[in-house]
Amino acid sequence: MGAALQVTAFGLALLSTLFLLLATCTDCWMVNADDSLEVSHKCRGLWRECVTNMQDGVRTCDQYDSILADHPVKIVVTRTLMITADLLAGLALATLILGLDCITFLKEDPCVKLKMCYGAGAILGAGSILGLIGSVWYAVDVYVERAMLVAHNIFLGVHYDFGWSCWLGMAGSTGCFVASVLLTCCLY
C-alpha cells in the first residue's frame, strides 16, 4: 500500500511540477476577453506580451525590458514566487525519486527512505504554497485592476481576464499540495 501511495504521489508531483514550469514559461497569464468581434487575440505573461492575428494566425511578441528594469509589482512578485516554487518542486522530485521504495538507492535503510519521502513532501508543500500565492496574487491583481477601471467608468476597449497560464499555475500548485499531503500525512 505504501509503495502504491508513493508512486501515486510521485506521478501527481511530476505532473504538477510540469504544470508549474509551463505556467512560469508561457505568456498567457492575462487574455483579452472582449465580447466584441476582435481581429486579434492578446496575451500578457510574466516575460512578454503577445498578439495573435485571428485571420492569418500570425503571432508577434514584445519582450519586456531587462529583468532589472522597472516592472509592475504583480509581475516581479509573481516571477519570484513562481521561479522559487519551480525550484522547490524540482528539488522535492529529486528527493522523492531517491526515497521511493521501488528505487534501490539506500534499500537497506527503509527509515532513511521514509524520511526522504517526508522531506520531499514538506519541500513540495512549501513550493505549492508559493506557487499558489503567486498565481492567486496575479489573478487578484488582474481582477482589482479591472474593477478599478469599471468603478471610475474608464473604458479602454480591452477587457483582460485570467489566462490559461494563470489557471495552469493554480492547478500545478494545487496538485503539488495534494501530493505533499499524501507524502506527509498518509505514509506510514
Stockholm file with secondary structure:
# STOCKHOLM 1.0

chainA/1-188         MGAALQVTAFGLALLSTLFLLLATCTDCWMVNADDSLEVSHKCRGLWRECVTNMQDGVRTCDQYDSILADHPVKIVVTRTLMITADLLAGLALATLILGLDCITFLKEDPCVKLKMCYGAGAILGAGSILGLIGSVWYAVDVYVERAMLVAHNIFLGVHYDFGWSCWLGMAGSTGCFVASVLLTCCLY
#=GR chainA/1-188 SS CHHHHHHHHHHHHHHHHHHHHHHHHCSCSEEECCSSCCSEEEEECSSEEEEEETTTCCEEEEECSCTTSCCCHHHHHHHHHHHHHHHHHHHHHHHHHHHCTTSCTTTTCHHHHHHHHHHHHHHHHHHHHHHHHHHHHHHHHHHHHHHHHHHTTCCCSCCEEECHHHHHHHHHHHHHHHHHHHHHHSCC
#=GC SS_cons         CHHHHHHHHHHHHHHHHHHHHHHHHCSCSEEECCSSCCSEEEEECSSEEEEEETTTCCEEEEECSCTTSCCCHHHHHHHHHHHHHHHHHHHHHHHHHHHCTTSCTTTTCHHHHHHHHHHHHHHHHHHHHHHHHHHHHHHHHHHHHHHHHHHTTCCCSCCEEECHHHHHHHHHHHHHHHHHHHHHHSCC
//
